[in-house]
Amino acid sequence: MRMEQYEPDRLTPPQAAAVRRSLRSGRAALTRRSLLRASASGALAAGGLGALSGCGIPAAGQTRGGTSAQDHSAREKTVNFSNWTEYIDVDDSGKHHPTLDTFRRRTGITVNYTEDINDNSEFFGKIKPQLAAGQDTGRDIIVLTDWLAARLIRLGWVQKLDPSNLPHAYTNLSAQFRNPDWDPGRAYSYPWQGISTVIAYNKKALDGIEVKSVSDLLDNPRLKGRVGFLSEMRDSVGMTLLDMGKDPARFSDDDFDAAIARLQKAVDKGQIRRFTGNDYTSDLTKGDLAACVAWAGDVVQLKSDSPDVDFVIPDSGYMTSTDNMCVPNKARHKTNAERLIDFYYEPEQAAALAAYINYVTPVDGVKPYLAKIDKDAADNPLIVPDKAMQAKSHAFRSLSQKEETAYEEKFAKLTGA
């Protein structure tokens, strides 16, 4: 497929079919999550929180501006973009990223795209010495999961974005992602993709058992030993808090402890089979897990491969998080970086990206463009949430360093990590 022919509004039926084939071939939806957005438990295991304490992290919710550098964007037509592996559209040759080629043709700016993020904590360890020393990391855009993006904002290690360079981003950012407590109004970050946590189930394994809530997972004796929860604390505890009528954005220590106790009871009686990363997918497909807390990006792929797999959004709501584009301090090409961020908030470009990687698009107005590529994807609320689904989304609140350490230790004890 030639790069010039990939633009969504110009896809021919054979090209659209090729995109659909790539969509079903099992790359990003499973690969991206199998690498796992490392939770703060990963930071604990690696001594990350202790190392961070020496940096003097400000209290959660407080932000301070990053440090700019001389912007070389006008003279140097380039932007250096670091992202996770398998997290962008790729042509059939596997060598080119069509949306990046469109950006280059339109702007004359070359994107040096590097897939060098495999784990939040690991990547933080890579860039921390330079950021702490006030040096250029060599990167103009980095993609970080929300909790780590929040940390860099609090440290003052990412730059405030210029709204005048982000007209599409400002206009088209979905309402559900506009005001996280760690970056109100998106002054320092814009989502690359959203990540929804839902309940997935295997209809054949359920054999008529109704599953509509976390309570069904935890309390139905007919599911004993066939229930899975996630090893990501914010997802599993967040879904449990919602089921208990608590708001994950405003819970107390007592609320957290009550959620842990509820999960512990299910562990003790053998209701929960195990806490997993992405490896729940094979258990769910085989029916070893009848139902589980799951990531929507995986469910999209699993549903396409197995007629028995489906999902439900509990009436109490679901958890959502984001991977976010940020401009680190001392970046040489801030304006170019902002232009690229804004480019991905054009609905036709966001549609091309969403069709390939299957995560939640944070861009309003995508649906008609995505329908030209893959109508099933455009109609899938796990990729393009409707207003009713958006209204049920909840984010886990920012944690102070003390809370993060205490909560992750309690969760690790629960899961046996």
N, C-alpha and C positions, 0 to 999 in steps of 0.2 A: 504494500500500500504506500503510495507516494504521500509525503508529508502534506503537500499542498491540497490533497483531496480529503483530508481527515476532518476538516472543520465541520462541526455538527450540522450546520444549516445547509451543507452541500453534500451530505452523504448520499450515495446511490444505494439502492436496495442491496446489491452484493456487498458493499462496504459495511452497511449496517449489519448484515449477517455475519461478516467477519468479526465485527466488534462483539456481537452476541456470542460467537464461538469463543472469543478470548475471555468473555465474561464467565463462561461456564467451565473454563479449563482449570480452574482451581488455583489461580495465583494469589492475588493480593488479599482476598477476603480472609483466607486462612493463614497465609504466610505472615502477613503483617501482624496479626494478633498472636501467632505462635511465638513471635519474638517478645511479646508481652511488653506493654507499657510498664516498666518496672515501677512497682509501688514503693512507698516509703519503707516497706519492710525490706526491700532490696537495699535501700540506703542504710538501714540498720545493720544488715548483715555485712555490708562492706565498710562499716564504720563511718558512713556518710554523714550522719547527723552530728556525730562528735566532731568531725572535721568542719562541718558548717558552723558549729557553735563558736569556733575560733574566729569566724568572720564577722560575728556580731550581727546576726540577723535581726532586723527590726521586728516589732510585734506584727502579728498577722493583721492584714487589712490596711496597713500603712504603706504608702508607696513614696518613692522619691525618684526624681528624674535621673536618667542615665547620662553618660558623658558622650558628647558628640565629638567628631573629628572633622578635619577638613574634608568636604565632600568632593570626590573626584569624578562624580557621575557624568558631568558634562564632557570631560576629556576622555575618560576611560569608559567605553561603551560595554560594560560587563557587569555582571552581578554573580556573586558566589553564594550558592544555595545548598545548605546541608539538610538532608531529610532522612527519614527512615527508609529501609529497603522495601521494595515492592509497594510503593505508596504513591505512584504516579502512573499516568497512562503511558503505554509502550506500544510501538507499532509491531506488525507481524514479524519483522526481522529481529525484534528484541534489542535493537541498537539505538533507536531514536524515541524521543518523547514528543509526540505531535503537538501538544499544546505549547511546549517550550519553543518548538520550531515556529509556530504561529506568532508567538511573542517576538522572536528574533526578527522575523520578516517584517513585522509591523513597526517595530521600534528601532531596529538596528542594534539592539542590545543582546549580546551573547550571554547565555546563562551557563555558568560552570556548575553543573548539577552533580552533587556527590551524595551517595547513599552511605553515610558514615555514622548514622545513629542506629544503634542496636538495642540500646538500653538507656533510660534517662540518667540513672546514677553514673553509669560508665561514661557517658558523654559529658556529663557535668564535670567529672574528674579530669577529662581531657582538656576542657576549656577553662576551668577554674583558675589555674595559675596565671594565665594571660589576663583574664578579666580582673582578677584580684590585683594584678600589677599595673592595671590601666593600659594594657597593650591590645593591639588589634589581634583578633583570633584568626583573621584571614577569611572570615565568613560574613556575609551581608544579611543572610536570612538563616535562622535556625528554627526547627520545629520541635516544640517541647510540649509534653503533656501538661495539663492545666496546673497540677500541684507544683511542678518544677518551674513553669513559667511564672507562677506567683512568687516563688522564692527568688528568682532572678530580678523580678520587679522590686521586691522588698529590699534586695541588696543594692539596687541602683545600677544594675549591670546590663540593662537593656534601654534603648533610647525611646523617648516619646515620639510617636509618629505624627507626621504633618498631615492634617485632614485635607489640605488643599490638593495633595497628591493621591487621595483615596476617595474620589467621588462615588465610584461604583460600590466600594466596600461600605461606605457610610450609608448609602441608600439601600443596598440589597442584603445587608446582614440580617439574618433571620432574628425575629424578636426574642426567641428563646435563648439566644447566645449573646445578647447585647450588653448585659450588665452583671457579669460575674462579680462577686464581692471582692475578688483579688485584683480586678482591673475594671472598675466601673466606667461604662461608656467606651470601653476598648481604646484607651489612650495609648497603650503600649503593645497591644497584641491583636491579631485577628485569627479566627479559627481557620485551620487548614481543612479539618474534617471533624464531625461530631461522632461520638461513640455512645450508643444507647445500650442499656442493660435491661433485658426483658426476661420473661419466662419462656423457655422452649420445651417442647415435649415431643415424644414419639407416640403417635396415635395408636399404633399396633401394640406397643408395650403397655399403654394405659388401659387398653381393653375396656373402654367405657367409663373409666374413672374420670371425673371432672376435675380439671385443674384450672383455676382462675386467679389464684392468689398465692402469696408466700405462705399464708396459713395452711393452704391445701398441701403445700410441699412439706411443711413442718409437722402437721398434725394428723394427716390421713394415714392410719396404720396399714392400709393396703399398699402404700408406697414405701414401706420400711425397707431400707437398704438400697433403694433405687432412685434416690434424690441426690442432686449435686449442687454445690454452691461454689462460688469463685474464690480463688486465693487472693484476689484484689480486695482489700479491706473496704475501701470506699463503696464498692459495688455491692458486696454481700451485706455489710452492715447497713448501708443506705437503703437497700430494698427492704430489709427487716424493719428499720425505723419507719419507713412509709407504711408498712403493713400494720404497725403498732399505732398509727395515727400521728406520728411525729414528723416534723419537717427536717430533713437532712441539712437544710441551710441554717437551722436555728436550734439545734439540739443541745442538751446539757450533758455533763459527765454522767449523771444518773441515768439519762436516757440511753447513752452509749452502753453503760454497764448492763442495763436491762436488755438491750438487744443482744449483747454478747451472752448473757445468761440464757436467753431464749434459744439461741443457736447451740449453746453448750448442752442444753437439755435434749435437743434433737440429736446431737452427737452421742450423748451418753446412752440413749435408748436405741441407737443404731438406725435412726431414720435417715440421716445424711450418710451417703456412701463415702464421699470424700470431697475435699476442696481442691479445685483444679485450676490450672491455667487453661490454655486453648485445647488441651488434650481431652476435654469432655466431649469434643465433637465426635470422635470415633465411638465412644460409649453410648452417646445418644443415638447415633445412626444405627448401631447394632441392637439397641434396645436394652443394654445393660443399665442405662439410666432411663427411667420412664419420663422424668422431667427434671429440669435444672434451671438455675439462674444462668443466663447466657448473654453473649455479646451479639448485637444485631448484625454486625458485619459477617459473622460466622453463619448466623441463621439464614441470611440471604443465600449464601452458597449451599448450605445443607438442604434447604428447601428445593433448590434447583436440581440437586442430585438424588434426593430421597422423598418420595411422596408421603412417607409416614411422618416427616418432621414438620412441625408448625410452631407457632408462637402465640402468646397472649400478652396483652398489656393489662396488668392488674388495675382494678378501679382505683386503688390507692395511688397509682402512678408508677413511674419508672425513673431510674437514674440516668443522667446524661453527663458526659464529660467531653472535653475537646483536646485535640492536638493543635498547637497554636504557632503561627508565624511571628517571630520576634526579630528585631534588628539589634544585635549586640553592640555594646559600647565600642567606639573607635572603628566601626565599620567604614570602609573607604567609599562605599557606593550606596549611601542611604536613599537617595532619591530614586536610583534605579531599583533598589529593593522595594520601595513603596510602589513604584509603577508595576512591578511584578505581582505584588500582593493584590493590588487593585485589579489587575488583569484577570486574576482567578475569581473575582467577584462579578465579572461579566457572566450572565446566565449561560450563554452558549459554551464558554470555556469551563465553567463549573459543571455543566452537563457532561462534557467529554470526560472530565475527571471522574465524576460520580459513576458513569457507566462502566468505567474500567475497574474501580477499586471497591465499589459497593458500600461505602460508609455513608453516614448521614451528611448530606450536603448542607452547609451553613448558609447557602445563598438562596434568597427568595427569587421566584420567577424562573426556576430551572425546568419545571415540569414540561412545558411544550417543547423545549429544545431536547430534553432527554427522551421524550416520546419519539422523536425522529430517529434516535439511535436504538432505543430498546423500550417499547411501550410497557412491557412488564416491569422494568425497573422504574419507569416514571410513575406507575401506579402502586409501587411498593412503599408503604408508609415507613418502612425501615430505612429507606434511602431518601425519600421526600416526605417527611411527616406532614400530615394535614393539620389544620388548626386545632382540632380536637386532641390529636396526639401531642402536639406541641404544648398544649395546656397541661398535660399530665407529666411533663418532664420536670425533674428536680436535680439540682446540683448539690454535691457535698460541700459544706462550707469550708472556708480556709481554716487551717489549724495553726496554732502557735507551735513553736518548737517543742515546748513541754507537752502539749496535747499530742502532737504527732508521735513523740517517743512513747508516751504512756499508752496510747491507743494501739499502736502497732505491736507493742509488747503483749498486750492483752489478746489481740487478734492472733498473733503468732502462737501463743499458748493454746488458744482454742483449736487452731488448725494443725498443731503439732509441727509447725515449721521450725 
